[in-house]
Amino acid sequence: MLIGQPELANKLSEHRADVREVVQRCEVVRLNPLGDQLGPYLKHRFQLAGVKIEDVMEDAAIEALRLKLTGHTQKTQQEFSVLYPLAVHNVVAAALNIAASVGAPRLTADIINEV
């Protein structure tokens, strides 16, 4: 099993003759963005840590996180989403650090937007 970023898919492209034999034996599965599952995903992750999400994040912070990691490209106005676990975790960790530095008891939309 190989797990990687989109760059790995480029290296294992069917169009590359030097890896053709390997690629023909691979099944590629792509992880879709979390989308509407962001809230339940965060709740699950905090539950694994033994914490209620309500004690850590306001609902508005979850929505701010969703908006921060989705949008439209400037040129084509095409929608995009980077609501993948790694990006979500990076923003939440940075926001928690900001909250701790200012003594905020929970993550708010403003704190998420500061990241």
Secondary structure by P-SEA (a helix, b strand, c coil): cccccaaaaaaaccccccaaaaaaabbbbbbcccccaaaaaaaaaaaaacccccccccaaaaaaaaaaabbbbccccbbbbcccaaaaaaaaaaaaaaaaaaccccccaaaaaac
